[in-house]
Amino acid sequence: MRFNWQRLRSWEGLLLLLLIIVVIINVILSPFYLNLGNQINLFQLSIEKIIVALAMAFVIINAEIDLSVASVMGLSACVLAYLFDQGYSMGVAIFAALLSGVLCGAFNGFWIAYVRLPSLVVTLAGLIGYRGAARILVEDRSIGEFPDWFDALGQQPLVGPIPVAIIIFFVLLIISAVVLQRSMFGRYVYVIGNSLDVARFSGVNVKRVKMTLFIISGTTAALAGLLLAARLGAVRGNTAEGFELDIITMVLLGGVSIFGGTGSLTGVALAIILILNLRNGMSLANITGNTQTGVIGALLILSVLVPNWTQIINARLKRRQFQRTQVQEGG
């Protein structure tokens, strides 16, 4: 992913500055912060969220939203646990869990792309419905005792001290950056997000692009759900509940407009690292989980408000500059 240093003067520059400040504060607060184990743990505890955030970036740039991702994560984990508990092989259970993500994404995509229902409404219904299906499958039980090799995927290092999930994230980050910034599909995502009508008049198959995006979102969420099940070693009906807040915050804080059409994975990557460091620092400072969630919620609000304020201020400055120029010319 090529870094554009010109963007340091904009939103990415602000994120980088905030990240440096947070890192300095964390170093001061705890002597253990820079420890290699803590840095790996920093990613490991939220790795499933940041994997899904990559797919969410595509969806929001396309001027849509997927509120159902956390429920899809929970459903895929519950499908895995249910089938394994019923005596099916782990291979069959994994395949079915991933398939459930594909089907959830396709279901969302059909109503949004072909029936043209608002993605906010469709995925909100999915958030409720998929979570309900997950609870039906496992009821109030906690299902675990998965094979050692499966638990190792989420708990044991693969390359040196680095777990497989972190490797998957960085591979997906590179692939996502190439697709979004260098491929025709990525251009279509931006064009549709900027103007649906322009995209249609330009011959872009809007329905296919949107359908593909939601299938990718559902499949990525299912993969994250499997990794979460492997890391936790057990699955309950409320697995991944509430994760959508952090995921959407990472994307919006990264400079992706909630209205679509703008944003980059550079900004999203910086926002991910910022939030992970912020949470890590608060944990090292013994700040409670509820307070951490409140801080992340505040960041979500600011990530929407600040860009709008910036646009308003810039528009006013340009208008004043234009008025001054007109006065000078008239004088």
KEKE-3310 file (N, C-alpha, C; in steps of 0.2 Angstrom, whole numbers, plus 5000, padded with zeros to 4 digits):
npx = (5004:5004:5010:5004:5011:5007:4994:4996:4994:4980:4966:4972:4985:4981:4977:4989:4996:4988:4990:5004:5004:4996:5004:5015:5010:5005:5018:5023:5014:5015:5028:5028:5022:5029:5033:5036:5027:5016:5013:5009:4998:4990:4985:4980:4969:4959:4958:4949:4939:4946:4949:4936:4933:4940:4933:4921:4925:4925:4911:4905:4912:4905:4894:4885:4879:4883:4876:4875:4886:4893:4883:4883:4896:4894:4884:4890:4900:4892:4885:4896:4899:4888:4886:4898:4895:4885:4891:4897:4910:4925:4929:4917:4909:4916:4916:4902:4900:4906:4899:4887:4890:4892:4879:4871:4877:4873:4859:4857:4862:4854:4841:4846:4853:4845:4831:4831:4830:4834:4850:4853:4841:4839:4851:4850:4839:4845:4854:4847:4840:4849:4857:4847:4845:4857:4856:4846:4852:4862:4856:4856:4868:4886:4897:4911:4927:4934:4944:4962:4970:4962:4959:4972:4974:4969:4975:4989:5005:5011:5021:5036:5032:5020:5003:4991:4980:4983:4992:4984:4976:4985:4988:4976:4974:4984:4979:4966:4969:4976:4965:4955:4962:4969:4962:4948:4936:4938:4937:4924:4917:4920:4915:4901:4898:4900:4891:4876:4868:4877:4885:4877:4873:4886:4887:4890:4888:4878:4870:4877:4889:4886:4880:4891:4899:4892:4891:4905:4907:4899:4905:4918:4915:4910:4922:4930:4922:4924:4938:4937:4930:4940:4950:4944:4940:4928:4910:4896:4879:4879:4891:4903:4894:4889:4901:4900:4900:4914:4919:4913:4917:4931:4932:4925:4932:4944:4943:4934:4920:4903:4893:4898:4909:4922:4938:4951:4961:4973:4970:4960:4968:4977:4968:4963:4975:4977:4965:4967:4979:4974:4964:4972:4981:4972:4968:4980:4981:4971:4958:4940:4930:4918:4920:4929:4922:4913:4922:4926:4914:4912:4922:4917:4906:4913:4921:4912:4907:4918:4924:4913:4912:4924:4923:4912:4919:4929:4922:4916:4927:4932:4921:4922:4935:4932:4922:4930:4939:4930:4927:4939:4942:4931:4933)
npy = (4994:5010:5025:5041:5055:5068:5068:5069:5082:5083:5073:5061:5065:5071:5060:5053:5061:5061:5048:5047:5055:5047:5036:5041:5045:5032:5025:5033:5030:5016:5005:4993:4994:4995:4982:4967:4957:4963:4972:4963:4957:4968:4969:4956:4955:4962:4957:4951:4961:4971:4964:4963:4976:4980:4975:4982:4995:4996:4994:5006:5016:5014:5020:5014:5004:4991:4984:4972:4964:4960:4951:4942:4937:4931:4922:4913:4908:4901:4892:4884:4879:4872:4862:4855:4850:4842:4831:4832:4833:4843:4850:4850:4858:4870:4873:4875:4885:4896:4896:4901:4914:4919:4917:4925:4938:4938:4938:4950:4958:4956:4962:4975:4978:4974:4975:4987:4992:5002:5001:5003:4999:4986:4979:4982:4974:4962:4962:4959:4948:4938:4937:4932:4919:4913:4912:4903:4892:4888:4890:4893:4888:4885:4881:4871:4864:4861:4854:4852:4858:4867:4876:4881:4889:4901:4904:4900:4905:4907:4911:4914:4924:4928:4926:4917:4924:4937:4937:4934:4946:4956:4951:4952:4966:4971:4965:4971:4984:4985:4981:4991:5003:5000:4993:4990:4987:4993:5006:5007:5005:5018:5027:5023:5026:5040:5045:5038:5039:5044:5033:5023:5029:5028:5016:5006:4991:4992:4985:4972:4976:4980:4969:4960:4967:4965:4952:4949:4956:4948:4936:4939:4943:4930:4923:4930:4927:4913:4914:4920:4911:4901:4908:4911:4898:4893:4895:4906:4911:4925:4929:4940:4951:4967:4971:4979:4992:4996:4992:5000:5013:5012:5013:5025:5034:5033:5042:5039:5044:5044:5046:5041:5038:5044:5042:5031:5016:5019:5029:5021:5011:5018:5023:5011:5007:5017:5017:5004:5006:5016:5009:4999:5007:5012:5000:4996:5007:5003:5007:5005:4993:4998:5012:5013:5009:5020:5030:5026:5027:5041:5044:5039:5048:5060:5057:5058:5071:5080:5080:5086:5098:5103:5104:5114:5125:5127:5130:5142:5150:5150:5157:5169:5173:5174:5184:5195:5196:5200:5212:5219:5219:5227:5239)
npz = (5000:4995:5003:5003:5006:5005:5010:5023:5027:5029:5035:5038:5042:5054:5061:5062:5070:5082:5085:5088:5100:5108:5109:5115:5128:5132:5134:5144:5154:5157:5159:5153:5140:5128:5127:5117:5118:5123:5112:5102:5109:5109:5096:5095:5104:5098:5085:5077:5075:5067:5056:5050:5049:5037:5026:5029:5026:5012:5010:5016:5009:4997:5000:5008:5022:5035:5047:5052:5054:5066:5071:5061:5063:5076:5073:5063:5071:5080:5072:5068:5081:5085:5075:5077:5090:5087:5082:5069:5058:5060:5049:5040:5049:5049:5035:5034:5043:5036:5025:5030:5032:5019:5014:5022:5019:5005:5006:5013:5002:4992:4995:4996:4984:4973:4977:4982:4995:5009:5016:5029:5036:5031:5036:5049:5053:5050:5060:5071:5067:5064:5075:5083:5077:5080:5094:5095:5090:5100:5112:5129:5131:5133:5121:5118:5119:5107:5093:5096:5086:5080:5091:5092:5081:5085:5096:5097:5092:5075:5066:5073:5087:5082:5080:5069:5065:5065:5055:5044:5044:5040:5027:5021:5022:5013:5001:5001:4999:4987:4979:4981:4978:4966:4956:4944:4950:4962:4958:4954:4966:4972:4963:4963:4976:4976:4967:4963:4951:4941:4941:4936:4923:4917:4914:4924:4933:4945:4953:4954:4959:4972:4977:4977:4986:4999:5000:5001:5013:5022:5021:5026:5039:5044:5043:5053:5064:5065:5068:5080:5088:5089:5096:5108:5112:5115:5112:5113:5113:5113:5107:5100:5102:5100:5094:5082:5084:5087:5075:5065:5070:5068:5054:5051:5058:5052:5041:5031:5023:5030:5021:5009:4995:4998:5006:5012:5013:5020:5029:5037:5041:5050:5059:5065:5071:5080:5088:5094:5101:5110:5117:5123:5130:5140:5146:5152:5161:5170:5167:5166:5157:5152:5153:5143:5132:5131:5128:5115:5109:5109:5100:5089:5086:5085:5074:5064:5065:5065:5052:5045:5051:5047:5033:5032:5038:5029:5017:5021:5023:5010:5004:5010:5005:4992:4992:4996:4986:4976:4980:4980:4966:4962:4968)
capx = (5000:5009:5008:5004:5013:5003:4988:4998:4991:4973:4964:4977:4990:4979:4977:4995:4998:4985:4993:5010:5002:4993:5009:5019:5006:5006:5025:5024:5009:5017:5034:5027:5019:5033:5035:5034:5021:5010:5011:5006:4992:4987:4982:4976:4962:4954:4960:4943:4936:4950:4948:4929:4934:4943:4927:4916:4927:4922:4904:4904:4914:4900:4888:4880:4881:4882:4876:4874:4892:4894:4878:4885:4901:4891:4880:4895:4903:4887:4884:4902:4899:4882:4887:4903:4892:4880:4895:4899:4918:4927:4929:4910:4907:4920:4913:4895:4900:4908:4893:4882:4892:4890:4871:4869:4879:4869:4852:4857:4864:4848:4836:4848:4855:4840:4825:4833:4829:4840:4855:4852:4835:4840:4856:4848:4835:4849:4858:4842:4838:4855:4858:4841:4846:4863:4854:4842:4856:4866:4852:4860:4874:4893:4900:4918:4931:4936:4950:4967:4973:4957:4961:4979:4973:4967:4979:4996:5009:5012:5028:5039:5027:5014:4997:4989:4975:4987:4995:4978:4974:4990:4987:4969:4975:4987:4974:4961:4972:4977:4959:4952:4966:4972:4957:4942:4931:4939:4935:4917:4915:4921:4910:4894:4898:4900:4884:4873:4865:4882:4888:4872:4874:4892:4887:4893:4883:4878:4868:4882:4895:4883:4879:4897:4901:4889:4894:4912:4906:4896:4910:4923:4912:4910:4929:4931:4918:4928:4944:4935:4929:4946:4954:4940:4939:4921:4905:4889:4874:4881:4898:4904:4889:4892:4907:4899:4902:4921:4921:4911:4921:4937:4931:4923:4938:4949:4942:4929:4913:4897:4889:4901:4913:4928:4941:4956:4963:4978:4967:4957:4974:4979:4962:4964:4981:4975:4960:4970:4983:4970:4961:4978:4983:4967:4968:4986:4979:4966:4951:4935:4928:4912:4923:4933:4917:4911:4927:4925:4907:4913:4926:4912:4903:4918:4923:4907:4906:4924:4924:4908:4914:4930:4920:4909:4924:4933:4917:4915:4933:4932:4916:4925:4940:4929:4919:4936:4942:4926:4927:4945:4941:4926:4937)
capy = (5000:5016:5030:5047:5060:5074:5067:5071:5089:5082:5069:5056:5069:5072:5053:5051:5066:5058:5041:5048:5057:5042:5031:5044:5044:5025:5024:5036:5027:5009:5002:4987:4996:4993:4975:4964:4953:4968:4974:4957:4957:4974:4967:4950:4955:4965:4955:4950:4967:4975:4961:4965:4984:4981:4974:4988:5001:4995:4995:5013:5020:5013:5024:5009:5002:4984:4984:4965:4961:4957:4946:4937:4934:4927:4916:4908:4904:4896:4886:4879:4875:4868:4856:4851:4847:4837:4825:4833:4834:4850:4852:4851:4863:4876:4875:4877:4892:4901:4897:4905:4921:4920:4917:4931:4943:4938:4940:4957:4961:4955:4967:4982:4979:4972:4978:4994:4994:5005:4996:5004:4995:4979:4976:4982:4968:4957:4962:4956:4941:4933:4936:4927:4912:4911:4910:4897:4886:4886:4892:4896:4884:4887:4875:4872:4858:4860:4851:4857:4861:4873:4881:4884:4894:4908:4905:4899:4908:4903:4913:4917:4925:4930:4921:4916:4929:4943:4937:4935:4953:4960:4949:4955:4973:4972:4963:4976:4991:4984:4980:4997:5008:4999:4989:4993:4986:4998:5012:5006:5006:5025:5030:5022:5030:5047:5047:5032:5040:5044:5026:5020:5032:5027:5008:5002:4987:4994:4979:4967:4978:4981:4962:4958:4970:4963:4945:4950:4958:4943:4931:4941:4942:4923:4921:4933:4923:4907:4915:4922:4905:4898:4912:4910:4891:4892:4899:4907:4915:4932:4930:4946:4955:4974:4973:4983:4999:4997:4991:5006:5018:5012:5015:5032:5038:5033:5047:5037:5048:5040:5047:5037:5041:5046:5038:5027:5011:5022:5032:5016:5008:5023:5023:5005:5007:5022:5014:4998:5009:5019:5004:4996:5011:5013:4994:4997:5012:5000:5010:5000:4992:5003:5019:5012:5009:5027:5034:5024:5030:5048:5045:5038:5054:5065:5055:5060:5078:5084:5081:5090:5105:5105:5106:5120:5130:5128:5133:5149:5153:5151:5162:5176:5175:5176:5191:5200:5197:5204:5219:5222:5220:5232:5245)
capz = (5000:4994:5007:5000:5011:5004:5014:5030:5028:5030:5040:5040:5046:5061:5064:5064:5076:5088:5087:5091:5106:5112:5110:5121:5134:5135:5136:5151:5159:5158:5157:5149:5134:5122:5127:5111:5120:5124:5106:5099:5112:5107:5090:5096:5107:5093:5078:5073:5073:5062:5050:5047:5047:5030:5022:5031:5023:5005:5010:5018:5003:4993:5003:5012:5029:5037:5055:5054:5054:5073:5072:5057:5067:5081:5070:5060:5077:5083:5067:5069:5088:5085:5071:5080:5095:5085:5080:5063:5058:5061:5042:5038:5053:5046:5029:5035:5046:5031:5020:5033:5031:5012:5013:5026:5014:4999:5008:5013:4996:4987:4997:4995:4977:4969:4979:4983:5001:5013:5019:5036:5038:5030:5040:5056:5053:5050:5066:5076:5065:5064:5082:5086:5075:5084:5101:5094:5089:5106:5117:5134:5133:5131:5118:5117:5118:5100:5093:5098:5081:5079:5096:5091:5076:5088:5103:5097:5087:5069:5064:5079:5092:5079:5078:5062:5064:5064:5048:5040:5044:5036:5020:5019:5021:5007:4996:5000:4997:4980:4975:4982:4975:4959:4952:4941:4955:4967:4955:4954:4973:4973:4958:4965:4982:4974:4963:4960:4945:4937:4940:4931:4916:4915:4912:4929:4935:4952:4957:4954:4964:4979:4979:4979:4993:5005:5001:5004:5020:5026:5022:5030:5046:5046:5044:5059:5069:5066:5072:5087:5092:5090:5101:5115:5114:5117:5109:5116:5109:5113:5105:5096:5103:5101:5090:5076:5086:5086:5068:5061:5072:5065:5047:5050:5061:5046:5036:5026:5024:5031:5015:5004:4990:5000:5011:5010:5018:5024:5035:5041:5045:5055:5064:5068:5076:5085:5093:5097:5106:5115:5121:5126:5135:5145:5150:5156:5166:5174:5165:5165:5150:5151:5151:5136:5127:5131:5124:5108:5106:5108:5094:5083:5085:5083:5067:5059:5066:5063:5044:5042:5053:5043:5026:5033:5039:5023:5013:5023:5021:5002:5002:5012:5001:4985:4993:4997:4979:4972:4983:4978:4959:4961:4970)
cpx = (5004:5006:5009:5005:5010:4997:4990:4995:4983:4972:4969:4983:4988:4979:4984:4998:4995:4988:5000:5009:5000:4999:5014:5016:5006:5013:5026:5020:5012:5024:5034:5024:5023:5035:5032:5027:5015:5008:5007:4999:4987:4982:4977:4970:4957:4954:4954:4939:4939:4950:4941:4929:4936:4937:4922:4918:4925:4915:4902:4906:4909:4894:4882:4883:4879:4882:4875:4880:4894:4889:4880:4891:4899:4887:4885:4898:4898:4885:4890:4901:4893:4883:4893:4900:4888:4884:4898:4907:4919:4927:4922:4908:4910:4917:4906:4895:4902:4902:4888:4883:4890:4883:4868:4870:4874:4862:4852:4858:4858:4843:4839:4850:4849:4833:4825:4830:4835:4844:4854:4847:4836:4845:4854:4843:4839:4853:4853:4841:4843:4857:4853:4843:4852:4861:4850:4846:4860:4862:4856:4866:4881:4896:4907:4921:4932:4942:4956:4970:4968:4959:4967:4979:4972:4972:4986:4999:5010:5019:5031:5033:5020:5009:4995:4984:4978:4990:4989:4976:4979:4989:4981:4970:4978:4982:4969:4963:4973:4970:4955:4955:4968:4967:4951:4937:4932:4936:4927:4914:4915:4915:4903:4893:4897:4893:4882:4871:4871:4885:4883:4873:4881:4893:4890:4887:4882:4875:4873:4887:4892:4882:4885:4900:4898:4890:4901:4911:4904:4901:4916:4921:4912:4917:4931:4928:4922:4935:4943:4934:4935:4950:4950:4940:4932:4916:4899:4885:4876:4888:4898:4898:4892:4898:4906:4901:4909:4923:4919:4915:4928:4937:4930:4929:4944:4948:4937:4922:4907:4892:4892:4905:4920:4931:4946:4958:4969:4975:4964:4963:4976:4974:4962:4969:4980:4970:4963:4975:4979:4967:4967:4980:4978:4966:4974:4985:4973:4959:4946:4933:4922:4915:4926:4928:4914:4916:4927:4919:4908:4918:4922:4909:4907:4920:4918:4906:4912:4924:4919:4909:4919:4927:4916:4914:4927:4928:4916:4921:4934:4927:4919:4930:4937:4926:4925:4939:4937:4926:4933:4945:4936:4929:4942)
cpy = (5006:5022:5037:5052:5066:5074:5069:5078:5088:5077:5064:5059:5070:5065:5051:5055:5063:5052:5042:5051:5052:5037:5034:5043:5037:5023:5027:5032:5020:5008:4996:4988:4993:4986:4972:4960:4957:4971:4969:4957:4962:4972:4961:4950:4959:4963:4954:4956:4971:4971:4963:4972:4985:4980:4980:4994:5001:4997:5003:5017:5020:5016:5019:5008:4995:4984:4977:4961:4957:4951:4940:4933:4929:4921:4911:4904:4899:4890:4881:4875:4870:4861:4852:4847:4841:4831:4826:4834:4841:4854:4854:4857:4870:4878:4878:4884:4897:4902:4901:4912:4923:4921:4923:4937:4943:4940:4947:4961:4961:4961:4974:4983:4979:4975:4985:4997:4998:5000:4997:4999:4988:4976:4977:4976:4962:4956:4958:4949:4936:4932:4931:4920:4909:4908:4904:4891:4883:4887:4895:4893:4888:4881:4876:4865:4856:4857:4855:4861:4867:4878:4885:4889:4901:4909:4904:4903:4904:4905:4917:4918:4927:4925:4922:4922:4935:4943:4937:4942:4957:4958:4952:4962:4975:4971:4969:4982:4990:4984:4987:5003:5007:4995:4992:4992:4991:5005:5012:5008:5014:5028:5029:5026:5037:5049:5040:5033:5041:5037:5022:5022:5030:5019:5004:4998:4987:4988:4974:4969:4978:4973:4959:4960:4967:4955:4945:4951:4952:4937:4932:4941:4935:4921:4924:4929:4917:4908:4917:4916:4901:4901:4911:4903:4889:4897:4900:4911:4922:4934:4935:4951:4962:4976:4978:4990:5001:4997:4998:5012:5018:5015:5023:5037:5038:5038:5045:5040:5043:5041:5044:5041:5043:5042:5033:5022:5014:5025:5026:5012:5012:5023:5017:5005:5012:5020:5008:5001:5012:5014:5000:5000:5012:5006:4994:5002:5009:5004:5005:4999:4997:5010:5018:5012:5016:5031:5032:5027:5037:5049:5044:5045:5060:5063:5057:5068:5082:5085:5086:5097:5108:5108:5113:5126:5132:5132:5140:5153:5155:5156:5169:5178:5177:5183:5196:5201:5201:5211:5223:5224:5226:5239:5247)
cpz = (5000:4999:5004:5006:5010:5008:5021:5032:5030:5036:5042:5044:5053:5065:5067:5070:5082:5090:5090:5099:5111:5114:5116:5127:5137:5137:5143:5156:5161:5155:5152:5142:5128:5122:5121:5112:5120:5117:5102:5102:5110:5101:5091:5099:5103:5086:5074:5070:5067:5056:5046:5045:5040:5025:5023:5027:5016:5005:5012:5012:4998:4995:5005:5019:5031:5044:5057:5055:5060:5074:5067:5060:5072:5078:5067:5066:5080:5079:5068:5076:5088:5081:5074:5086:5093:5082:5073:5063:5058:5054:5039:5042:5050:5040:5029:5038:5041:5026:5023:5032:5024:5011:5016:5021:5008:5001:5009:5007:4991:4989:4995:4988:4973:4970:4981:4990:5005:5017:5027:5039:5037:5035:5048:5058:5054:5057:5071:5074:5066:5071:5085:5084:5079:5091:5101:5094:5096:5112:5123:5136:5130:5128:5116:5116:5111:5099:5094:5092:5079:5084:5095:5085:5079:5094:5102:5091:5081:5066:5069:5084:5089:5077:5071:5060:5062:5057:5043:5039:5039:5028:5017:5018:5015:5001:4995:4997:4989:4976:4975:4978:4967:4954:4949:4946:4960:4965:4955:4961:4974:4969:4961:4972:4981:4971:4960:4953:4940:4936:4935:4924:4913:4913:4918:4932:4942:4956:4959:4960:4971:4981:4981:4985:4999:5005:5004:5012:5025:5027:5026:5038:5048:5047:5051:5065:5070:5070:5079:5091:5093:5096:5108:5117:5116:5114:5113:5112:5108:5110:5100:5097:5104:5097:5084:5078:5085:5079:5064:5063:5069:5058:5047:5053:5056:5041:5031:5028:5025:5025:5008:4999:4991:5005:5008:5015:5022:5030:5039:5045:5051:5061:5068:5073:5081:5090:5097:5103:5111:5120:5126:5132:5141:5149:5154:5162:5170:5173:5164:5158:5148:5149:5144:5131:5126:5127:5116:5105:5105:5102:5088:5081:5082:5075:5062:5059:5063:5056:5042:5045:5049:5036:5027:5034:5033:5018:5015:5022:5014:5000:5004:5007:4994:4986:4993:4990:4975:4974:4980:4970:4958:4963:4965)
residu = (MET:ARG:PHE:ASN:TRP:GLN:ARG:LEU:ARG:SER:TRP:GLU:GLY:LEU:LEU:LEU:LEU:LEU:LEU:ILE:ILE:VAL:VAL:ILE:ILE:ASN:VAL:ILE:LEU:SER:PRO:PHE:TYR:LEU:ASN:LEU:GLY:ASN:GLN:ILE:ASN:LEU:PHE:GLN:LEU:SER:ILE:GLU:LYS:ILE:ILE:VAL:ALA:LEU:ALA:MET:ALA:PHE:VAL:ILE:ILE:ASN:ALA:GLU:ILE:ASP:LEU:SER:VAL:ALA:SER:VAL:MET:GLY:LEU:SER:ALA:CYS:VAL:LEU:ALA:TYR:LEU:PHE:ASP:GLN:GLY:TYR:SER:MET:GLY:VAL:ALA:ILE:PHE:ALA:ALA:LEU:LEU:SER:GLY:VAL:LEU:CYS:GLY:ALA:PHE:ASN:GLY:PHE:TRP:ILE:ALA:TYR:VAL:ARG:LEU:PRO:SER:LEU:VAL:VAL:THR:LEU:ALA:GLY:LEU:ILE:GLY:TYR:ARG:GLY:ALA:ALA:ARG:ILE:LEU:VAL:GLU:ASP:ARG:SER:ILE:GLY:GLU:PHE:PRO:ASP:TRP:PHE:ASP:ALA:LEU:GLY:GLN:GLN:PRO:LEU:VAL:GLY:PRO:ILE:PRO:VAL:ALA:ILE:ILE:ILE:PHE:PHE:VAL:LEU:LEU:ILE:ILE:SER:ALA:VAL:VAL:LEU:GLN:ARG:SER:MET:PHE:GLY:ARG:TYR:VAL:TYR:VAL:ILE:GLY:ASN:SER:LEU:ASP:VAL:ALA:ARG:PHE:SER:GLY:VAL:ASN:VAL:LYS:ARG:VAL:LYS:MET:THR:LEU:PHE:ILE:ILE:SER:GLY:THR:THR:ALA:ALA:LEU:ALA:GLY:LEU:LEU:LEU:ALA:ALA:ARG:LEU:GLY:ALA:VAL:ARG:GLY:ASN:THR:ALA:GLU:GLY:PHE:GLU:LEU:ASP:ILE:ILE:THR:MET:VAL:LEU:LEU:GLY:GLY:VAL:SER:ILE:PHE:GLY:GLY:THR:GLY:SER:LEU:THR:GLY:VAL:ALA:LEU:ALA:ILE:ILE:LEU:ILE:LEU:ASN:LEU:ARG:ASN:GLY:MET:SER:LEU:ALA:ASN:ILE:THR:GLY:ASN:THR:GLN:THR:GLY:VAL:ILE:GLY:ALA:LEU:LEU:ILE:LEU:SER:VAL:LEU:VAL:PRO:ASN:TRP:THR:GLN:ILE:ILE:ASN:ALA:ARG:LEU:LYS:ARG:ARG:GLN:PHE:GLN:ARG:THR:GLN:VAL:GLN:GLU:GLY:GLY)
# end
